[in-house]
């Protein structure tokens, strides 16, 4: 059954989602080579509880931790551990919060130190795919329009779209109907209506789309061991344009302060799909000013 949210309920989801964003920003301060994902997990749990929330994932169907921490070829549901994260890793962090009876959920893939250029492109395209999906999440469209938008953008860039893991509704429960696949046909599936709150979360692989589950019952990796990226927003369907209830703004203040200062915005999120050229152009401009 699909539960459409009142404005009061949407506001409560927003509060939980923004605590997720702040939790991401808190752990982003500590993400660097040598730190362990278990250390990040402890920071996240303490931060969530100190700010009036509860970790949504810890204990969910037996999951042992606050964060899903998925490095490199781990697609989703990685269990935090004591192993130091090495230079050049990408680390997908999925975080959920329960507060005031409603859930928030968001994921972000971080670069740990300097990563390969082709991996940076994977991250950029995955984030772009997320926003393509969000653009299609408007009243009157159908669920397949979201999946089509994600899939079309990822596949035209020669990346694989994971089929088995999907987005979902959320509210009083962490996972509600409907499922939100990252692939699909235009005009297919349920019709989107105002008040529908969903998490859109592309999981995009550098290689094949195929995945496998490990014996711990949680960890999902790419079948070909190539990297995978994961970005997720919680949104509410509106007329004309979806509203994003979560935020990357807090994260990118920490990890991209140079760009943040160059392009401040009043929007509830920041999106720089072409950050490489932007950074290069601004550095060249600053060098010219310095020489002059």
Beta strands, then each sheet from edge to edge (+ up, - down):
strand 1: 54-55
strand 2: 67-71
strand 3: 74-76
strand 4: 90-99
strand 5: 102-111
strand 6: 160-161
strand 7: 167-169
strand 8: 176-180
strand 9: 197-200
strand 10: 203-205
strand 11: 211-213
strand 12: 220-222
strand 13: 228-230
strand 14: 233-236
strand 15: 243-244
sheet 1: 1+ 4- 2+
sheet 2: 1+ 4- 5+
sheet 3: 3+ 12- 11+
sheet 4: 6+ 10- 13+
sheet 5: 8+ 7- 9+ 14- 15+
end
